[in-house]
């Protein structure tokens, strides 16, 4: 389960600012601001799709619409043939900022994902299984303030996976992490996806993250946002753009598409 179909999706807000921010602001107070314009996409069951694009282009808005946290102005999102009309426990959203409850331990936070499992022994086993999966064994009784940024993010992943969702949605999961934590969690997400094959959507600003993780890349841009590229990545893991010429060429193409004249 986890087939997602997006048809003719548009999203707008009313500009509530009292005055323009500057001469480049295209919207007057009270005017309608169009964020997404006629988005048509299909995400297949079990694939990982990485969404790229400049800040403010509507990537996170699209994720919120898919997750049911917001409603479309027109068009629709369906998951497994059912129109999305609100949040669901089968579609888990991992926010870019820590969503752990600070007064709960790692164990208690992960337990939220399995709160509907009635059998106490099965519930304990499921919690421990997911904590072990993200390499947080022996940190079960730690509180969020006692964890590093990378450990907090792994705890959030454990909680999300414990719920056994059909769709896992992650908005900039590496935001604020140091370089090594970023790389380790990226590897863990790829490994977990290879093992569990959950339909996974990831918003990122990092081209290399998208190339190394995704089964497909979707590039968004413009104002209002449109789909600029929808490309399948038929490259086996692990991937290295320096060793794979086709992957390296795609990397250069993505940099140019996103307004950078050279790849770094």
C-alpha positions in Angstrom: 0.0 0.0 0.0 1.1 3.6 -0.5 0.2 4.5 -4.1 -0.1 8.3 -4.3 -1.8 10.2 -7.2 -1.8 14.0 -7.4 -4.1 15.5 -10.0 -4.4 19.1 -11.1 -3.3 20.3 -7.6 -3.4 24.0 -6.9 -2.9 25.8 -3.7 -3.3 29.5 -2.9 -3.3 31.8 0.2 -4.5 35.3 0.7 -1.6 37.7 1.4 -2.3 39.2 4.8 0.7 41.5 5.0 -0.1 45.2 5.6 2.4 46.4 3.0 4.9 45.0 0.5 8.2 43.8 1.8 10.1 45.4 -1.0 10.0 46.2 -4.8 10.4 42.5 -5.7 7.4 41.3 -3.7 4.8 40.6 -6.5 1.8 40.6 -4.2 -0.2 43.4 -2.8 -1.9 43.1 0.6 -5.1 41.1 0.3 -4.2 39.6 -3.1 -4.3 35.8 -3.7 -0.8 34.2 -3.6 -0.6 31.1 -5.7 1.8 28.5 -4.3 1.2 25.4 -6.4 0.0 25.5 -10.0 -1.5 22.4 -11.6 0.7 19.8 -10.1 0.3 16.3 -11.6 2.4 13.5 -10.1 2.2 9.8 -9.3 4.3 8.1 -6.6 4.3 4.3 -6.8 4.1 1.9 -3.8 7.4 1.3 -2.1 9.5 3.9 -3.9 11.5 6.7 -2.4 10.9 10.1 -4.1 13.2 13.1 -3.3 11.7 16.6 -4.0 14.2 19.3 -4.8 13.8 23.0 -5.3 14.7 26.5 -4.0 13.4 27.7 -0.7 9.9 28.9 -0.8 8.9 27.0 -4.0 6.2 25.0 -2.4 7.8 21.6 -1.6 6.7 21.6 2.0 3.3 22.8 1.1 3.0 19.9 -1.3 4.0 17.5 1.5 1.4 19.0 3.9 -1.3 18.5 1.3 -0.3 14.9 0.8 -0.2 14.3 4.5 -3.7 15.9 5.0 -2.5 18.8 7.2 -3.8 21.3 4.6 -6.4 21.4 2.0 -6.1 22.1 -1.7 -7.6 25.1 -3.5 -8.4 22.8 -6.4 -7.4 19.4 -7.6 -6.9 16.4 -5.3 -4.5 14.0 -3.7 -5.5 10.3 -3.4 -3.7 7.5 -1.6 -4.6 4.0 -2.6 -7.6 5.4 -4.4 -9.0 7.3 -1.4 -9.1 11.1 -1.4 -6.9 12.7 1.3 -9.2 14.8 3.5 -7.1 14.9 6.7 -4.2 13.4 8.6 -4.0 9.6 8.9 -2.0 7.3 11.2 -1.1 5.4 8.0 0.7 8.5 6.6 3.4 9.6 9.0 5.0 13.0 8.8 8.5 13.6 10.2 8.9 17.4 10.5 12.2 19.3 9.9 12.4 20.4 13.5 12.4 18.0 16.4 8.9 16.6 17.1 9.9 14.6 20.1 7.9 15.3 23.3 10.5 16.7 25.7 8.8 15.3 28.9 9.0 11.8 27.5 12.0 9.4 27.2 13.1 7.8 24.0 11.1 4.7 24.9 8.0 6.7 25.7 8.2 8.7 22.5 8.6 5.6 20.4 5.7 3.9 22.3 3.4 6.6 20.9 3.8 4.8 17.5 2.5 1.5 18.9 -0.1 2.8 21.4 -2.8 0.9 19.5 -1.1 -2.5 20.0 -3.1 -4.0 22.9 -0.7 -6.9 23.8 1.8 -5.5 26.2 4.6 -8.0 25.3 4.2 -7.4 21.6 4.2 -3.6 22.2 7.5 -3.8 24.2 9.1 -6.0 21.5 8.0 -3.6 18.8 9.4 -0.6 20.6 12.7 -2.2 21.3 13.0 -3.5 17.7 12.6 0.0 16.3 15.0 1.6 18.8 17.6 -1.1 17.9 17.0 -0.5 14.2 18.1 3.2 14.5 21.1 2.3 16.8 19.7 3.9 20.0 20.1 0.8 22.1 20.9 1.8 25.7 19.4 5.2 25.3 15.8 4.1 25.9 15.5 6.1 29.2 17.2 9.3 27.9 15.1 12.4 27.5 15.4 14.5 24.3 17.5 17.2 26.0 20.1 14.5 26.7 20.5 13.5 23.1 22.5 15.0 20.2 20.7 16.3 17.1 21.4 13.2 15.2 20.1 11.0 18.0 16.9 13.0 18.2 16.3 12.5 14.5 16.9 8.8 14.8 14.4 8.6 17.7 11.9 10.4 15.5 12.5 7.8 12.7 12.0 5.0 15.2 8.7 6.5 16.4 7.5 6.9 12.8 8.5 3.4 11.7 7.0 1.9 14.9 3.6 3.0 13.6 4.1 0.8 10.5 2.8 3.5 8.1 2.0 2.9 4.5 3.6 6.3 3.6 6.5 8.0 5.4 6.9 11.7 4.7 10.0 13.6 5.7 10.5 17.4 5.4 14.2 18.1 5.4 15.2 15.3 7.7 18.8 16.4 7.9 18.1 20.0 8.8 20.6 21.3 11.5 22.7 18.1 11.6 26.5 18.1 11.6 28.2 16.6 8.5 28.8 13.1 10.0 25.4 12.8 11.6 23.9 13.9 8.2 25.8 11.1 6.4 25.0 8.4 9.0 21.3 9.1 9.1 21.1 9.4 5.3 22.7 5.9 5.1 20.2 4.6 7.7 17.2 5.9 5.8 18.4 4.3 2.6 19.1 1.0 4.4 15.7 1.1 6.1 14.0 1.8 2.9 15.8 -1.1 1.2 14.6 -3.3 4.0 11.0 -2.1 4.6 10.1 -0.6 1.1 7.8 2.0 2.6 6.5 4.6 0.2 8.8 7.5 1.2 8.7 11.2 0.2 11.7 13.3 1.2 12.1 17.1 0.8 15.7 18.2 0.6 17.8 21.1 -0.7 20.8 18.9 -1.2 21.2 17.5 -4.7 23.6 14.8 -3.5 21.1 13.6 -0.9 18.5 13.2 -3.7 20.9 11.5 -6.0 22.2 9.0 -3.4 18.8 8.2 -1.8 16.0 8.5 -4.3 14.4 6.0 -6.7 13.1 9.2 -8.4 13.8 12.9 -8.3 11.2 15.6 -8.7 12.4 19.2 -9.2 10.0 22.0 -8.4 10.4 25.7 -9.2 8.8 28.9 -10.2 6.2 31.0 -8.6 3.7 29.5 -8.4 5.5 26.2 -8.3 5.4 23.7 -11.2 7.2 20.4 -11.8 10.4 21.1 -13.7 11.7 17.6 -13.8 10.4 14.1 -12.9 13.3 11.6 -13.4 13.6 7.9 -12.5 16.9 6.9 -11.0 17.8 3.4 -12.2 21.1 3.3 -10.3 21.9 0.5 -7.8 23.0 1.4 -4.2 25.5 2.5 -3.1 25.9 5.3 -5.5 28.8 7.6 -6.3 28.5 10.4 -8.9 32.3 10.5 -9.2 32.4 6.8 -10.3 29.2 6.7 -12.4 29.4 9.0 -15.4 25.6 9.1 -16.0 24.9 10.0 -12.4 27.6 12.7 -12.5 26.0 14.1 -15.7 22.6 14.2 -14.0 24.2 16.0 -11.0 25.6 18.7 -13.3 22.2 19.0 -14.9 20.5 19.5 -11.6 22.9 22.2 -10.5 22.2 24.1 -13.7 18.5 23.6 -13.4 18.6 25.1 -9.8 20.6 28.1 -10.9 24.2 27.1 -10.1 26.5 27.2 -13.1 29.0 24.8 -11.6 28.8 21.6 -9.5 30.7 21.6 -6.2 
